[in-house]
Amino acid sequence: MDRKTNMATELALLLVLSTLWGASYTFIKIGVETIPPVTLIAARTLIAGAVLVAVLRMRGLKLPADRQVWGRFLFQACLNSVVPFTLIAWAEQTTDAGLATILNSTSPIFAFLLTAQITRHEAVTGRKLFGVAAGLIGICLIVGIETLGGVGHELWAQLAIVAATICYAGAAIFGKNFRGLDPMMPAAGSLICGAVILIPISLVVDRPWTLSVSAGSAYALLALSVFSTALAFVIYFRLVQTVGSVGTTAQAYLRVPIGVAIGVLFLGETLSSTAWVGLACVVAGVVAMTLPARKQG
């Protein structure tokens, strides 16, 4: 009974994480209208890192002083924020948020392949193979096959999003190295490292004091930093420890139906006739990739 309750909690957190990261593509799209990509992401990591450090202090916790741990925070920052955040923000100057969401939803595939071929720390099972296939089929049914006809236009931007996706897959696997730390620690540490890398680049390249930022972009940046980054990272590092790297990246499948739902409710977009079948496939795929394997008794 306890195990079922715990799994229900993890799946609920997976849904929250999917919603927070699903909304991030819209926030980024609004943000880059008046804030250049490097500056947007520098501010995103700085604000989110500051929020998490403040929460840690309120909880009476301190970031570790160990240089080795900070080296791992730095590497995680490159994989999980500096490189992918910047690539996606750059790409969304010319690519629709919806297409960015679709392309980025392939992260479970890369996590599965990296796990199967390199780290081998999680078993490759028929159920996970089914989860990968069901998730991809579901995405195609939800967005409609014709939507994928846009792939190929703005090729470099789309390749940048795929590269970001591979980074996320690697980050989910590397995140296992933080076992034993409070989930907020690697989240805060990696974001601080990200800000340290990006702020000097932003100052030189964009000269942010010369920018004319719209209210919409400023609000989008704030929502992106606090909700889609600070809060999302805490949930993310917890899930890496509880459901595994492949299971955690399965939230990418949920981002697509959530993004479609936001479009229907707030932008007046319409669902394709196959959307409900697709949603069922996505849910089946996520469950298959996140349920723990039965122990042989």
N, C-alpha and C positions, 0 to 999 in steps of 0.2 A: 504493500500500500504506500509505504514511504517512497519507494523508488518511482511509483507512478506519479505521485505528487511532485517529486523533484523533476521528473521528465516534463510534466505539464508546465512547471515553472520555467524550465529551460526553453521549451518551445514558445512560451509566451514572450520571453526575453528575445528570442530569435525574431519574432514578429515585430516587437518594438524596434529592434535594431534595423530591420528591413525598412520600416517606415521612416526612421530617422535618416538612413542613408539614401532611401528612395527620394525623399524630399530634397536631399543635398544637391541633386542635379539641377533642380529648378532654382534653388538659391544661388548656385554657381552661375547659371545662365543670366539671372538678374544682376548678380554682382559684377560680372565682367563687362556689363554694358558701359560702366564708367570707371571701373577699377581694373588696371592691368593684371594679368594672371599671377605674376610673381608676388606683387604687392598684396593681392587678395589672399593668397595662400600664406604669405608671411604673417599677415594680420590674423588670419584664421588660426594658425598654430600658436601665435603669441597669446591671443585672447583665451583660447581653449586651454592652453597650458597654465595660464595665470589662474583661471577658474578652478582647475583641478588642484593646483598647489594650495590655493586658499581653502578648498574643501578639506584637503589632507591636514592642514594646520588646525582647522576647526575640529577635526577628529582626533587631534593629538598625535598625528603621525608625521614622521620626517622622511624625506627622500634618502635613499642609501648613499653613503659616502664612498663606497667601494668603486675604484676606477674601472675595474673589470665590468661591473654592472653598468656603469655609464657608457662603456664601450659598446655593450649590447644595446643600450637605449639608443645610441647614435646610429647603429646599423639598422635597428628597427625603424627609426625615424626615416631613414632613406627609403626603406621598403614600403612603409605604411603611410607616409605623409609627404615628405619632400618631393620625391620623384612622381608618384601617382597623382597626388593632388594637383601639382603644377601642370603635368601633362593633360589632365582632364580639363582644367581651367583654360589652358591654351587652346585645346581642341574645341571647347564649347563656344569659342568666339565665332566659329563657322559651322559647327555641328549642332543639330537639335538636341535638347536635353533627353528626349525620348530615345533617340538612336544611341546616345551615349549610355543610357541605362541598359539598353539591349546588349550592346557590345560588352559592357562591363559585367553583365550577368554571367559571362563565361568563366568567372574566377573559380567556381567549383571544379570545372574541367581541368584547369591548370593545376589546382591543388591536388586533385586526384592523380594526375599524371606525374607530378613532382613526387608525390608520396609513393606512388607505385614504382617509379623508376630510380629514385635517388635516396630518399630518407627511409622509406619502408617502415615507418614507425606505426602505421595503421594498416590493418589487414585489408587486402583487396578482395572484396566479396561480390558475389553476384548481385546482392541487394544494392550495393553502392553503384555498380554498373547500371542497374535498372534506374537508380535515382538520377544519375547523370543523363541517361537517355530520356526519361520521363520529363525532367526539367526542361531540356532543350525543346522537346516536342511541344510542351505546354507553352513555352514562350512564343514559338512560331504560331500556334493556334490563337493565342491572345492578341498578339499585335497584327496578325494577318500576314500571310506569306508575302503579299505585295509590298508591305512596308519595308521588308528587307531588300527591296529593289534599290533603295537609296544607298546601299553599301557599294562602295566603289567611287562615288563622288566624294570630293575632299578626302582623298585616300590617305594623305599624311596625317590628317587630324584623326581619322579612324584608326590608323595604325598606332598613333600615340595612345589612344584609349585602350587598345589591346595590350600594349606594353605596360600600361598602368595596371591592367588586370593581372598580368603575370607577376608584377610586383606585389599585389595584394595576396596572391596565392602563396608566394614565398614568405610574406609577412605572417600569414596564418600559421605556417609551419614553424618559422623561427620563433613565433610567440610562445611555443611550448617551453622555451628556455627560461621563462619567467615564472615557472611553477614554484609555488611557495610564497611568492610576493603578493601583497594585496593588489587586486586588479587595477586599482587607481595608480599604483606606482609606475608600472611601465607605460601606462597611458600618459601620465604627467611628464615623466622623464623623456619619453620619445618626442612629445610635442615641444618641450623646452629645447631639445636638441634641434628639432626642425626649425624653430624660430631663430636660433643662433646661426644656422646655416643660411636661412632665407632673408633675414632682415638686412644684412650688409649688401646682398645682391639687389634687393629692392631699392635701397638708398642710392646705389650707383646707377642702376638701369632705369628705374621709373621716376626717381626724384618725387616721392609721394606728396611732398609739401606743395608741389605745383599742380596737383590733380584737382579737378572739379568733380566731386563725388555726389551723385544724386541721393536723395533720401531713400529711394527704393533699394539702391545698391548697398547703402549703409545698413538698412534693416536686414537685408538678405545676408550680409556678412555677419551680423550679430547672431542671427538665427543659425547660420551655418556653423559658427564657432561654438556657441553654447550647447545647442541641441544635437546637431549632426556631427559634432566632433567630440567635445568634452564628454557629454553624457554617453554618446555612442561608443566611444573608446573604452569606457569603463565596462559597459555591457559586453563589448567585443572580447576583451582580455579575460573576462570571466568565462565566456562561452568556449574560448579556445581550450581552457582547462577542463571544462565539464563535458562538452560534446565533441571535442577534437577539432583539428584544423579543417578537415574536409566538411564536417558537419557545420562548422561555423560559416564557412564560405557558401553554404547552401542558402544563406539569407539572400544571396544575389538573385536566386530564382523568385523569391517573394517580392523583391523590389519592383519587378515588372508589373504584376497585377496591381500592386499598390499605386504605382505611377499612373497606370491606366485609370484606376478608380478616381484619383485626384483630378485627372483630366476630365472625366465624365461629370464629376460633381461641381468643379469650379471653372472649367474652361468650355463646357458644353460639347466635349468630344463624344463620339459614339463608339460603342463596342462592336467588334465583328461578331457575326453569328456563331462563330466557333469559340468565343471567349470563355464561356462557362465550362466547356469541355477542357479547354486549355488550363483554366484555373484548377480543375480537379487533377490534371496531370502534374501541375506544379506542386500542389500540396502533397500528392503521392510521392513525388521525387524528393521533396524536403524531408518527409517522414522517413523514407527509405535510407537517406543519407545521415540522419541524425539519431535514429533509434539505436541504443547500444545493443551489441551482439549478445545473444543468449549464451549464458555459461553452460558448458557441458556438465551435466550432473552425473 
